[in-house]
Amino acid sequence: MEKKIIKILSNVLEVPQTDLGEHSSQVNVANWDSLNHMKLVVALEEEFGVKFKDEDILELQSFKLIKFILSKYLK
């Protein structure tokens, strides 16, 4: 799951995969703006076959939170 998330983050945010990891968040990834956030949500939903609740979409603010929230949907 982690590699898929990194790949999606890289593609949507146009950042090399090697620059992304546990530390990545809206705070320290320059291209992670509101428009790219929604693109990221759509890409994650399509890749993992889930539909995030509105409150979870707002919480997807970092790699760690994406992993945590996504794991709830994949149980």
mmJSON file of the N, C-alpha and C atoms, coordinates in Angstrom:
{"data_MODEL":{"atom_site":{
"group_PDB":["ATOM","ATOM","ATOM","ATOM","ATOM","ATOM","ATOM","ATOM","ATOM","ATOM","ATOM","ATOM","ATOM","ATOM","ATOM","ATOM","ATOM","ATOM","ATOM","ATOM","ATOM","ATOM","ATOM","ATOM","ATOM","ATOM","ATOM","ATOM","ATOM","ATOM","ATOM","ATOM","ATOM","ATOM","ATOM","ATOM","ATOM","ATOM","ATOM","ATOM","ATOM","ATOM","ATOM","ATOM","ATOM","ATOM","ATOM","ATOM","ATOM","ATOM","ATOM","ATOM","ATOM","ATOM","ATOM","ATOM","ATOM","ATOM","ATOM","ATOM","ATOM","ATOM","ATOM","ATOM","ATOM","ATOM","ATOM","ATOM","ATOM","ATOM","ATOM","ATOM","ATOM","ATOM","ATOM","ATOM","ATOM","ATOM","ATOM","ATOM","ATOM","ATOM","ATOM","ATOM","ATOM","ATOM","ATOM","ATOM","ATOM","ATOM","ATOM","ATOM","ATOM","ATOM","ATOM","ATOM","ATOM","ATOM","ATOM","ATOM","ATOM","ATOM","ATOM","ATOM","ATOM","ATOM","ATOM","ATOM","ATOM","ATOM","ATOM","ATOM","ATOM","ATOM","ATOM","ATOM","ATOM","ATOM","ATOM","ATOM","ATOM","ATOM","ATOM","ATOM","ATOM","ATOM","ATOM","ATOM","ATOM","ATOM","ATOM","ATOM","ATOM","ATOM","ATOM","ATOM","ATOM","ATOM","ATOM","ATOM","ATOM","ATOM","ATOM","ATOM","ATOM","ATOM","ATOM","ATOM","ATOM","ATOM","ATOM","ATOM","ATOM","ATOM","ATOM","ATOM","ATOM","ATOM","ATOM","ATOM","ATOM","ATOM","ATOM","ATOM","ATOM","ATOM","ATOM","ATOM","ATOM","ATOM","ATOM","ATOM","ATOM","ATOM","ATOM","ATOM","ATOM","ATOM","ATOM","ATOM","ATOM","ATOM","ATOM","ATOM","ATOM","ATOM","ATOM","ATOM","ATOM","ATOM","ATOM","ATOM","ATOM","ATOM","ATOM","ATOM","ATOM","ATOM","ATOM","ATOM","ATOM","ATOM","ATOM","ATOM","ATOM","ATOM","ATOM","ATOM","ATOM","ATOM","ATOM","ATOM","ATOM","ATOM","ATOM","ATOM","ATOM","ATOM","ATOM","ATOM","ATOM","ATOM","ATOM","ATOM","ATOM"],
"id":[1,2,3,4,5,6,7,8,9,10,11,12,13,14,15,16,17,18,19,20,21,22,23,24,25,26,27,28,29,30,31,32,33,34,35,36,37,38,39,40,41,42,43,44,45,46,47,48,49,50,51,52,53,54,55,56,57,58,59,60,61,62,63,64,65,66,67,68,69,70,71,72,73,74,75,76,77,78,79,80,81,82,83,84,85,86,87,88,89,90,91,92,93,94,95,96,97,98,99,100,101,102,103,104,105,106,107,108,109,110,111,112,113,114,115,116,117,118,119,120,121,122,123,124,125,126,127,128,129,130,131,132,133,134,135,136,137,138,139,140,141,142,143,144,145,146,147,148,149,150,151,152,153,154,155,156,157,158,159,160,161,162,163,164,165,166,167,168,169,170,171,172,173,174,175,176,177,178,179,180,181,182,183,184,185,186,187,188,189,190,191,192,193,194,195,196,197,198,199,200,201,202,203,204,205,206,207,208,209,210,211,212,213,214,215,216,217,218,219,220,221,222,223,224,225],
"type_symbol":["N","C","C","N","C","C","N","C","C","N","C","C","N","C","C","N","C","C","N","C","C","N","C","C","N","C","C","N","C","C","N","C","C","N","C","C","N","C","C","N","C","C","N","C","C","N","C","C","N","C","C","N","C","C","N","C","C","N","C","C","N","C","C","N","C","C","N","C","C","N","C","C","N","C","C","N","C","C","N","C","C","N","C","C","N","C","C","N","C","C","N","C","C","N","C","C","N","C","C","N","C","C","N","C","C","N","C","C","N","C","C","N","C","C","N","C","C","N","C","C","N","C","C","N","C","C","N","C","C","N","C","C","N","C","C","N","C","C","N","C","C","N","C","C","N","C","C","N","C","C","N","C","C","N","C","C","N","C","C","N","C","C","N","C","C","N","C","C","N","C","C","N","C","C","N","C","C","N","C","C","N","C","C","N","C","C","N","C","C","N","C","C","N","C","C","N","C","C","N","C","C","N","C","C","N","C","C","N","C","C","N","C","C","N","C","C","N","C","C","N","C","C","N","C","C"],
"label_atom_id":["N","CA","C","N","CA","C","N","CA","C","N","CA","C","N","CA","C","N","CA","C","N","CA","C","N","CA","C","N","CA","C","N","CA","C","N","CA","C","N","CA","C","N","CA","C","N","CA","C","N","CA","C","N","CA","C","N","CA","C","N","CA","C","N","CA","C","N","CA","C","N","CA","C","N","CA","C","N","CA","C","N","CA","C","N","CA","C","N","CA","C","N","CA","C","N","CA","C","N","CA","C","N","CA","C","N","CA","C","N","CA","C","N","CA","C","N","CA","C","N","CA","C","N","CA","C","N","CA","C","N","CA","C","N","CA","C","N","CA","C","N","CA","C","N","CA","C","N","CA","C","N","CA","C","N","CA","C","N","CA","C","N","CA","C","N","CA","C","N","CA","C","N","CA","C","N","CA","C","N","CA","C","N","CA","C","N","CA","C","N","CA","C","N","CA","C","N","CA","C","N","CA","C","N","CA","C","N","CA","C","N","CA","C","N","CA","C","N","CA","C","N","CA","C","N","CA","C","N","CA","C","N","CA","C","N","CA","C","N","CA","C","N","CA","C","N","CA","C","N","CA","C","N","CA","C","N","CA","C","N","CA","C"],
"label_alt_id":[null,null,null,null,null,null,null,null,null,null,null,null,null,null,null,null,null,null,null,null,null,null,null,null,null,null,null,null,null,null,null,null,null,null,null,null,null,null,null,null,null,null,null,null,null,null,null,null,null,null,null,null,null,null,null,null,null,null,null,null,null,null,null,null,null,null,null,null,null,null,null,null,null,null,null,null,null,null,null,null,null,null,null,null,null,null,null,null,null,null,null,null,null,null,null,null,null,null,null,null,null,null,null,null,null,null,null,null,null,null,null,null,null,null,null,null,null,null,null,null,null,null,null,null,null,null,null,null,null,null,null,null,null,null,null,null,null,null,null,null,null,null,null,null,null,null,null,null,null,null,null,null,null,null,null,null,null,null,null,null,null,null,null,null,null,null,null,null,null,null,null,null,null,null,null,null,null,null,null,null,null,null,null,null,null,null,null,null,null,null,null,null,null,null,null,null,null,null,null,null,null,null,null,null,null,null,null,null,null,null,null,null,null,null,null,null,null,null,null,null,null,null,null,null,null],
"label_comp_id":["MET","MET","MET","GLU","GLU","GLU","LYS","LYS","LYS","LYS","LYS","LYS","ILE","ILE","ILE","ILE","ILE","ILE","LYS","LYS","LYS","ILE","ILE","ILE","LEU","LEU","LEU","SER","SER","SER","ASN","ASN","ASN","VAL","VAL","VAL","LEU","LEU","LEU","GLU","GLU","GLU","VAL","VAL","VAL","PRO","PRO","PRO","GLN","GLN","GLN","THR","THR","THR","ASP","ASP","ASP","LEU","LEU","LEU","GLY","GLY","GLY","GLU","GLU","GLU","HIS","HIS","HIS","SER","SER","SER","SER","SER","SER","GLN","GLN","GLN","VAL","VAL","VAL","ASN","ASN","ASN","VAL","VAL","VAL","ALA","ALA","ALA","ASN","ASN","ASN","TRP","TRP","TRP","ASP","ASP","ASP","SER","SER","SER","LEU","LEU","LEU","ASN","ASN","ASN","HIS","HIS","HIS","MET","MET","MET","LYS","LYS","LYS","LEU","LEU","LEU","VAL","VAL","VAL","VAL","VAL","VAL","ALA","ALA","ALA","LEU","LEU","LEU","GLU","GLU","GLU","GLU","GLU","GLU","GLU","GLU","GLU","PHE","PHE","PHE","GLY","GLY","GLY","VAL","VAL","VAL","LYS","LYS","LYS","PHE","PHE","PHE","LYS","LYS","LYS","ASP","ASP","ASP","GLU","GLU","GLU","ASP","ASP","ASP","ILE","ILE","ILE","LEU","LEU","LEU","GLU","GLU","GLU","LEU","LEU","LEU","GLN","GLN","GLN","SER","SER","SER","PHE","PHE","PHE","LYS","LYS","LYS","LEU","LEU","LEU","ILE","ILE","ILE","LYS","LYS","LYS","PHE","PHE","PHE","ILE","ILE","ILE","LEU","LEU","LEU","SER","SER","SER","LYS","LYS","LYS","TYR","TYR","TYR","LEU","LEU","LEU","LYS","LYS","LYS"],
"label_asym_id":["A","A","A","A","A","A","A","A","A","A","A","A","A","A","A","A","A","A","A","A","A","A","A","A","A","A","A","A","A","A","A","A","A","A","A","A","A","A","A","A","A","A","A","A","A","A","A","A","A","A","A","A","A","A","A","A","A","A","A","A","A","A","A","A","A","A","A","A","A","A","A","A","A","A","A","A","A","A","A","A","A","A","A","A","A","A","A","A","A","A","A","A","A","A","A","A","A","A","A","A","A","A","A","A","A","A","A","A","A","A","A","A","A","A","A","A","A","A","A","A","A","A","A","A","A","A","A","A","A","A","A","A","A","A","A","A","A","A","A","A","A","A","A","A","A","A","A","A","A","A","A","A","A","A","A","A","A","A","A","A","A","A","A","A","A","A","A","A","A","A","A","A","A","A","A","A","A","A","A","A","A","A","A","A","A","A","A","A","A","A","A","A","A","A","A","A","A","A","A","A","A","A","A","A","A","A","A","A","A","A","A","A","A","A","A","A","A","A","A","A","A","A","A","A","A"],
"label_entity_id":["1","1","1","1","1","1","1","1","1","1","1","1","1","1","1","1","1","1","1","1","1","1","1","1","1","1","1","1","1","1","1","1","1","1","1","1","1","1","1","1","1","1","1","1","1","1","1","1","1","1","1","1","1","1","1","1","1","1","1","1","1","1","1","1","1","1","1","1","1","1","1","1","1","1","1","1","1","1","1","1","1","1","1","1","1","1","1","1","1","1","1","1","1","1","1","1","1","1","1","1","1","1","1","1","1","1","1","1","1","1","1","1","1","1","1","1","1","1","1","1","1","1","1","1","1","1","1","1","1","1","1","1","1","1","1","1","1","1","1","1","1","1","1","1","1","1","1","1","1","1","1","1","1","1","1","1","1","1","1","1","1","1","1","1","1","1","1","1","1","1","1","1","1","1","1","1","1","1","1","1","1","1","1","1","1","1","1","1","1","1","1","1","1","1","1","1","1","1","1","1","1","1","1","1","1","1","1","1","1","1","1","1","1","1","1","1","1","1","1","1","1","1","1","1","1"],
"label_seq_id":[1,1,1,2,2,2,3,3,3,4,4,4,5,5,5,6,6,6,7,7,7,8,8,8,9,9,9,10,10,10,11,11,11,12,12,12,13,13,13,14,14,14,15,15,15,16,16,16,17,17,17,18,18,18,19,19,19,20,20,20,21,21,21,22,22,22,23,23,23,24,24,24,25,25,25,26,26,26,27,27,27,28,28,28,29,29,29,30,30,30,31,31,31,32,32,32,33,33,33,34,34,34,35,35,35,36,36,36,37,37,37,38,38,38,39,39,39,40,40,40,41,41,41,42,42,42,43,43,43,44,44,44,45,45,45,46,46,46,47,47,47,48,48,48,49,49,49,50,50,50,51,51,51,52,52,52,53,53,53,54,54,54,55,55,55,56,56,56,57,57,57,58,58,58,59,59,59,60,60,60,61,61,61,62,62,62,63,63,63,64,64,64,65,65,65,66,66,66,67,67,67,68,68,68,69,69,69,70,70,70,71,71,71,72,72,72,73,73,73,74,74,74,75,75,75],
"pdbx_PDB_ins_code":[null,null,null,null,null,null,null,null,null,null,null,null,null,null,null,null,null,null,null,null,null,null,null,null,null,null,null,null,null,null,null,null,null,null,null,null,null,null,null,null,null,null,null,null,null,null,null,null,null,null,null,null,null,null,null,null,null,null,null,null,null,null,null,null,null,null,null,null,null,null,null,null,null,null,null,null,null,null,null,null,null,null,null,null,null,null,null,null,null,null,null,null,null,null,null,null,null,null,null,null,null,null,null,null,null,null,null,null,null,null,null,null,null,null,null,null,null,null,null,null,null,null,null,null,null,null,null,null,null,null,null,null,null,null,null,null,null,null,null,null,null,null,null,null,null,null,null,null,null,null,null,null,null,null,null,null,null,null,null,null,null,null,null,null,null,null,null,null,null,null,null,null,null,null,null,null,null,null,null,null,null,null,null,null,null,null,null,null,null,null,null,null,null,null,null,null,null,null,null,null,null,null,null,null,null,null,null,null,null,null,null,null,null,null,null,null,null,null,null,null,null,null,null,null,null],
"Cartn_x":[0.815,0.0,0.864,1.947,2.79,3.379,3.851,4.449,3.417,2.183,1.121,0.808,0.756,0.476,1.574,2.823,3.955,3.872,3.559,3.456,2.352,1.212,0.103,0.49,1.075,1.538,2.501,3.433,4.428,3.775,2.848,2.19,1.329,0.531,-0.392,0.356,1.323,2.021,3.253,3.569,4.723,6.013,6.23,7.409,8.053,9.39,10.039,9.679,9.479,9.128,10.17,11.422,12.5,12.407,11.646,11.474,10.286,9.57,8.36,8.544,7.848,7.903,7.094,7.438,6.709,6.546,7.49,7.498,6.625,6.178,5.494,4.113,3.849,2.556,2.279,1.091,0.736,1.684,2.261,3.146,4.473,5.019,6.363,6.457,5.315,5.326,4.663,5.472,5.026,3.804,3.73,2.629,1.342,1.332,0.154,-0.814,-1.478,-2.468,-3.87,-4.897,-6.27,-6.71,-6.306,-6.682,-6.009,-4.716,-4.011,-4.481,-4.958,-5.504,-6.715,-7.592,-8.776,-8.389,-7.388,-6.895,-6.325,-5.645,-5.074,-6.18,-7.232,-8.365,-8.965,-9.206,-9.791,-8.866,-7.575,-6.613,-6.564,-6.59,-6.58,-7.859,-8.993,-10.267,-10.284,-9.79,-9.772,-8.814,-7.631,-6.622,-7.048,-7.633,-7.944,-9.417,-10.23,-11.635,-12.443,-12.171,-12.886,-13.563,-14.443,-15.081,-14.966,-14.1,-13.862,-15.06,-15.323,-16.316,-15.732,-16.609,-16.155,-15.178,-15.476,-14.597,-13.222,-13.16,-11.872,-11.077,-11.762,-11.077,-10.309,-10.908,-10.255,-9.04,-9.041,-7.953,-6.771,-6.907,-5.834,-4.721,-4.066,-3.113,-1.649,-1.4,-0.015,0.026,1.213,1.397,0.91,1.291,0.902,-0.615,-1.274,-2.731,-3.418,-2.871,-3.435,-3.385,-2.231,-2.092,-3.094,-3.196,-4.076,-5.541,-5.988,-7.392,-7.705,-6.815,-7.036,-7.136,-6.338,-6.377,-7.742,-8.439,-9.787,-10.762,-10.573,-11.471,-11.151,-9.941,-9.515,-9.634,-10.215,-10.377,-11.39],
"Cartn_y":[-1.192,0.0,1.262,1.26,2.45,2.852,1.875,2.183,2.781,2.272,2.816,4.256,4.523,5.884,6.833,6.421,7.257,7.532,6.514,6.685,7.684,7.576,8.502,9.916,10.064,11.383,11.984,11.187,11.639,12.102,11.3,11.642,12.893,12.971,14.099,15.383,15.288,16.48,16.831,15.973,16.184,16.366,15.423,15.406,14.032,13.956,12.644,11.747,10.471,9.521,9.504,9.722,9.692,10.853,11.896,13.046,12.877,11.768,11.554,10.402,10.472,9.395,9.741,9.129,9.307,10.774,11.595,13.003,13.89,13.398,14.228,14.672,15.986,16.542,17.814,18.365,19.622,20.743,20.627,21.664,21.717,20.557,20.555,20.082,19.892,19.574,20.744,21.518,22.788,22.664,21.622,21.48,20.948,20.672,20.088,21.206,21.765,22.819,22.214,23.057,22.542,21.804,22.293,21.621,20.249,20.205,18.92,17.984,18.55,17.705,16.933,17.604,16.93,15.92,16.249,15.286,14.053,14.288,13.198,12.301,12.915,12.154,11.259,11.827,11.062,9.915,10.192,9.156,8.026,8.367,7.346,6.512,7.179,6.459,5.492,5.943,5.082,3.907,4.167,3.112,2.045,2.478,1.539,1.125,1.657,1.259,1.646,2.841,3.326,4.655,5.086,6.401,7.034,8.05,8.689,9.523,9.523,10.422,11.831,12.833,14.225,14.561,14.11,14.436,13.787,12.628,11.98,12.697,13.222,13.969,15.137,15.806,16.943,16.519,15.283,14.788,14.214,14.021,13.418,14.438,14.885,15.984,15.568,14.28,13.81,12.35,11.891,10.486,9.577,9.902,9.076,9.022,10.172,10.197,9.481,9.593,8.865,7.369,6.882,5.455,5.033,5.826,5.497,5.464,6.513,6.601,5.549,5.366,4.368,2.962,2.681,1.351,1.064,2.099,1.904,1.448,1.937,1.599,0.233,-0.229,-1.475,-2.689,-2.527,-3.657,-4.638],
"Cartn_z":[0.0,0.0,0.0,0.77,0.878,-0.47,-1.232,-2.536,-3.485,-3.433,-4.281,-3.894,-2.592,-2.119,-2.576,-2.417,-2.843,-4.339,-5.121,-6.57,-6.918,-6.264,-6.507,-6.094,-4.915,-4.47,-5.484,-5.947,-6.916,-8.212,-8.722,-9.985,-9.866,-8.826,-8.665,-8.327,-7.433,-6.951,-7.775,-8.745,-9.626,-8.829,-7.924,-7.064,-7.221,-7.311,-7.421,-6.233,-6.517,-5.457,-4.349,-4.712,-3.718,-2.727,-3.074,-2.176,-1.231,-1.351,-0.562,0.412,1.535,2.517,3.745,4.855,6.113,6.508,6.14,6.534,5.648,4.52,3.524,4.001,3.813,4.211,3.418,3.621,2.961,3.373,4.544,5.069,4.321,3.927,3.355,1.903,1.239,-0.19,-0.91,-1.62,-2.196,-3.106,-3.899,-4.86,-4.241,-2.953,-2.303,-1.916,-2.921,-2.702,-2.724,-2.642,-2.552,-3.813,-4.975,-6.221,-6.312,-6.044,-6.087,-4.978,-3.881,-2.812,-3.334,-4.054,-4.597,-5.677,-6.488,-7.48,-6.779,-5.679,-4.888,-4.327,-3.811,-3.274,-4.355,-5.532,-6.639,-7.039,-7.143,-7.539,-6.508,-5.23,-4.175,-4.214,-4.397,-4.467,-5.647,-6.785,-7.97,-7.798,-7.287,-7.136,-6.131,-5.02,-3.948,-3.904,-4.812,-4.88,-3.654,-3.132,-1.952,-2.275,-1.373,-1.47,-0.092,0.029,1.319,1.759,3.057,3.642,3.626,3.607,3.555,4.673,5.89,7.016,6.863,6.22,5.994,4.91,3.904,2.843,3.443,4.399,5.05,5.865,6.348,7.193,6.413,5.121,4.314,4.053,5.112,5.019,5.04,5.15,5.171,4.736,4.416,4.046,5.174,6.417,7.558,7.714,7.581,7.719,6.564,5.37,4.225,4.508,4.967,5.295,6.361,7.413,8.528,8.091,7.411,6.995,5.945,4.999,3.952,4.546,5.558,6.179,6.804,7.279,7.835,6.751,5.542,4.437,3.831,4.02,3.385,4.298,5.467,6.398,5.88],
"occupancy":[1.0,1.0,1.0,1.0,1.0,1.0,1.0,1.0,1.0,1.0,1.0,1.0,1.0,1.0,1.0,1.0,1.0,1.0,1.0,1.0,1.0,1.0,1.0,1.0,1.0,1.0,1.0,1.0,1.0,1.0,1.0,1.0,1.0,1.0,1.0,1.0,1.0,1.0,1.0,1.0,1.0,1.0,1.0,1.0,1.0,1.0,1.0,1.0,1.0,1.0,1.0,1.0,1.0,1.0,1.0,1.0,1.0,1.0,1.0,1.0,1.0,1.0,1.0,1.0,1.0,1.0,1.0,1.0,1.0,1.0,1.0,1.0,1.0,1.0,1.0,1.0,1.0,1.0,1.0,1.0,1.0,1.0,1.0,1.0,1.0,1.0,1.0,1.0,1.0,1.0,1.0,1.0,1.0,1.0,1.0,1.0,1.0,1.0,1.0,1.0,1.0,1.0,1.0,1.0,1.0,1.0,1.0,1.0,1.0,1.0,1.0,1.0,1.0,1.0,1.0,1.0,1.0,1.0,1.0,1.0,1.0,1.0,1.0,1.0,1.0,1.0,1.0,1.0,1.0,1.0,1.0,1.0,1.0,1.0,1.0,1.0,1.0,1.0,1.0,1.0,1.0,1.0,1.0,1.0,1.0,1.0,1.0,1.0,1.0,1.0,1.0,1.0,1.0,1.0,1.0,1.0,1.0,1.0,1.0,1.0,1.0,1.0,1.0,1.0,1.0,1.0,1.0,1.0,1.0,1.0,1.0,1.0,1.0,1.0,1.0,1.0,1.0,1.0,1.0,1.0,1.0,1.0,1.0,1.0,1.0,1.0,1.0,1.0,1.0,1.0,1.0,1.0,1.0,1.0,1.0,1.0,1.0,1.0,1.0,1.0,1.0,1.0,1.0,1.0,1.0,1.0,1.0,1.0,1.0,1.0,1.0,1.0,1.0,1.0,1.0,1.0,1.0,1.0,1.0,1.0,1.0,1.0,1.0,1.0,1.0],
"B_iso_or_equiv":[0.0,0.0,0.0,0.0,0.0,0.0,0.0,0.0,0.0,0.0,0.0,0.0,0.0,0.0,0.0,0.0,0.0,0.0,0.0,0.0,0.0,0.0,0.0,0.0,0.0,0.0,0.0,0.0,0.0,0.0,0.0,0.0,0.0,0.0,0.0,0.0,0.0,0.0,0.0,0.0,0.0,0.0,0.0,0.0,0.0,0.0,0.0,0.0,0.0,0.0,0.0,0.0,0.0,0.0,0.0,0.0,0.0,0.0,0.0,0.0,0.0,0.0,0.0,0.0,0.0,0.0,0.0,0.0,0.0,0.0,0.0,0.0,0.0,0.0,0.0,0.0,0.0,0.0,0.0,0.0,0.0,0.0,0.0,0.0,0.0,0.0,0.0,0.0,0.0,0.0,0.0,0.0,0.0,0.0,0.0,0.0,0.0,0.0,0.0,0.0,0.0,0.0,0.0,0.0,0.0,0.0,0.0,0.0,0.0,0.0,0.0,0.0,0.0,0.0,0.0,0.0,0.0,0.0,0.0,0.0,0.0,0.0,0.0,0.0,0.0,0.0,0.0,0.0,0.0,0.0,0.0,0.0,0.0,0.0,0.0,0.0,0.0,0.0,0.0,0.0,0.0,0.0,0.0,0.0,0.0,0.0,0.0,0.0,0.0,0.0,0.0,0.0,0.0,0.0,0.0,0.0,0.0,0.0,0.0,0.0,0.0,0.0,0.0,0.0,0.0,0.0,0.0,0.0,0.0,0.0,0.0,0.0,0.0,0.0,0.0,0.0,0.0,0.0,0.0,0.0,0.0,0.0,0.0,0.0,0.0,0.0,0.0,0.0,0.0,0.0,0.0,0.0,0.0,0.0,0.0,0.0,0.0,0.0,0.0,0.0,0.0,0.0,0.0,0.0,0.0,0.0,0.0,0.0,0.0,0.0,0.0,0.0,0.0,0.0,0.0,0.0,0.0,0.0,0.0,0.0,0.0,0.0,0.0,0.0,0.0],
"pdbx_formal_charge":[null,null,null,null,null,null,null,null,null,null,null,null,null,null,null,null,null,null,null,null,null,null,null,null,null,null,null,null,null,null,null,null,null,null,null,null,null,null,null,null,null,null,null,null,null,null,null,null,null,null,null,null,null,null,null,null,null,null,null,null,null,null,null,null,null,null,null,null,null,null,null,null,null,null,null,null,null,null,null,null,null,null,null,null,null,null,null,null,null,null,null,null,null,null,null,null,null,null,null,null,null,null,null,null,null,null,null,null,null,null,null,null,null,null,null,null,null,null,null,null,null,null,null,null,null,null,null,null,null,null,null,null,null,null,null,null,null,null,null,null,null,null,null,null,null,null,null,null,null,null,null,null,null,null,null,null,null,null,null,null,null,null,null,null,null,null,null,null,null,null,null,null,null,null,null,null,null,null,null,null,null,null,null,null,null,null,null,null,null,null,null,null,null,null,null,null,null,null,null,null,null,null,null,null,null,null,null,null,null,null,null,null,null,null,null,null,null,null,null,null,null,null,null,null,null],
"auth_seq_id":[1,1,1,2,2,2,3,3,3,4,4,4,5,5,5,6,6,6,7,7,7,8,8,8,9,9,9,10,10,10,11,11,11,12,12,12,13,13,13,14,14,14,15,15,15,16,16,16,17,17,17,18,18,18,19,19,19,20,20,20,21,21,21,22,22,22,23,23,23,24,24,24,25,25,25,26,26,26,27,27,27,28,28,28,29,29,29,30,30,30,31,31,31,32,32,32,33,33,33,34,34,34,35,35,35,36,36,36,37,37,37,38,38,38,39,39,39,40,40,40,41,41,41,42,42,42,43,43,43,44,44,44,45,45,45,46,46,46,47,47,47,48,48,48,49,49,49,50,50,50,51,51,51,52,52,52,53,53,53,54,54,54,55,55,55,56,56,56,57,57,57,58,58,58,59,59,59,60,60,60,61,61,61,62,62,62,63,63,63,64,64,64,65,65,65,66,66,66,67,67,67,68,68,68,69,69,69,70,70,70,71,71,71,72,72,72,73,73,73,74,74,74,75,75,75],
"auth_comp_id":["MET","MET","MET","GLU","GLU","GLU","LYS","LYS","LYS","LYS","LYS","LYS","ILE","ILE","ILE","ILE","ILE","ILE","LYS","LYS","LYS","ILE","ILE","ILE","LEU","LEU","LEU","SER","SER","SER","ASN","ASN","ASN","VAL","VAL","VAL","LEU","LEU","LEU","GLU","GLU","GLU","VAL","VAL","VAL","PRO","PRO","PRO","GLN","GLN","GLN","THR","THR","THR","ASP","ASP","ASP","LEU","LEU","LEU","GLY","GLY","GLY","GLU","GLU","GLU","HIS","HIS","HIS","SER","SER","SER","SER","SER","SER","GLN","GLN","GLN","VAL","VAL","VAL","ASN","ASN","ASN","VAL","VAL","VAL","ALA","ALA","ALA","ASN","ASN","ASN","TRP","TRP","TRP","ASP","ASP","ASP","SER","SER","SER","LEU","LEU","LEU","ASN","ASN","ASN","HIS","HIS","HIS","MET","MET","MET","LYS","LYS","LYS","LEU","LEU","LEU","VAL","VAL","VAL","VAL","VAL","VAL","ALA","ALA","ALA","LEU","LEU","LEU","GLU","GLU","GLU","GLU","GLU","GLU","GLU","GLU","GLU","PHE","PHE","PHE","GLY","GLY","GLY","VAL","VAL","VAL","LYS","LYS","LYS","PHE","PHE","PHE","LYS","LYS","LYS","ASP","ASP","ASP","GLU","GLU","GLU","ASP","ASP","ASP","ILE","ILE","ILE","LEU","LEU","LEU","GLU","GLU","GLU","LEU","LEU","LEU","GLN","GLN","GLN","SER","SER","SER","PHE","PHE","PHE","LYS","LYS","LYS","LEU","LEU","LEU","ILE","ILE","ILE","LYS","LYS","LYS","PHE","PHE","PHE","ILE","ILE","ILE","LEU","LEU","LEU","SER","SER","SER","LYS","LYS","LYS","TYR","TYR","TYR","LEU","LEU","LEU","LYS","LYS","LYS"],
"auth_asym_id":["A","A","A","A","A","A","A","A","A","A","A","A","A","A","A","A","A","A","A","A","A","A","A","A","A","A","A","A","A","A","A","A","A","A","A","A","A","A","A","A","A","A","A","A","A","A","A","A","A","A","A","A","A","A","A","A","A","A","A","A","A","A","A","A","A","A","A","A","A","A","A","A","A","A","A","A","A","A","A","A","A","A","A","A","A","A","A","A","A","A","A","A","A","A","A","A","A","A","A","A","A","A","A","A","A","A","A","A","A","A","A","A","A","A","A","A","A","A","A","A","A","A","A","A","A","A","A","A","A","A","A","A","A","A","A","A","A","A","A","A","A","A","A","A","A","A","A","A","A","A","A","A","A","A","A","A","A","A","A","A","A","A","A","A","A","A","A","A","A","A","A","A","A","A","A","A","A","A","A","A","A","A","A","A","A","A","A","A","A","A","A","A","A","A","A","A","A","A","A","A","A","A","A","A","A","A","A","A","A","A","A","A","A","A","A","A","A","A","A","A","A","A","A","A","A"],
"auth_atom_id":["N","CA","C","N","CA","C","N","CA","C","N","CA","C","N","CA","C","N","CA","C","N","CA","C","N","CA","C","N","CA","C","N","CA","C","N","CA","C","N","CA","C","N","CA","C","N","CA","C","N","CA","C","N","CA","C","N","CA","C","N","CA","C","N","CA","C","N","CA","C","N","CA","C","N","CA","C","N","CA","C","N","CA","C","N","CA","C","N","CA","C","N","CA","C","N","CA","C","N","CA","C","N","CA","C","N","CA","C","N","CA","C","N","CA","C","N","CA","C","N","CA","C","N","CA","C","N","CA","C","N","CA","C","N","CA","C","N","CA","C","N","CA","C","N","CA","C","N","CA","C","N","CA","C","N","CA","C","N","CA","C","N","CA","C","N","CA","C","N","CA","C","N","CA","C","N","CA","C","N","CA","C","N","CA","C","N","CA","C","N","CA","C","N","CA","C","N","CA","C","N","CA","C","N","CA","C","N","CA","C","N","CA","C","N","CA","C","N","CA","C","N","CA","C","N","CA","C","N","CA","C","N","CA","C","N","CA","C","N","CA","C","N","CA","C","N","CA","C","N","CA","C","N","CA","C","N","CA","C","N","CA","C"],
"pdbx_PDB_model_num":[1,1,1,1,1,1,1,1,1,1,1,1,1,1,1,1,1,1,1,1,1,1,1,1,1,1,1,1,1,1,1,1,1,1,1,1,1,1,1,1,1,1,1,1,1,1,1,1,1,1,1,1,1,1,1,1,1,1,1,1,1,1,1,1,1,1,1,1,1,1,1,1,1,1,1,1,1,1,1,1,1,1,1,1,1,1,1,1,1,1,1,1,1,1,1,1,1,1,1,1,1,1,1,1,1,1,1,1,1,1,1,1,1,1,1,1,1,1,1,1,1,1,1,1,1,1,1,1,1,1,1,1,1,1,1,1,1,1,1,1,1,1,1,1,1,1,1,1,1,1,1,1,1,1,1,1,1,1,1,1,1,1,1,1,1,1,1,1,1,1,1,1,1,1,1,1,1,1,1,1,1,1,1,1,1,1,1,1,1,1,1,1,1,1,1,1,1,1,1,1,1,1,1,1,1,1,1,1,1,1,1,1,1,1,1,1,1,1,1,1,1,1,1,1,1]
}}}
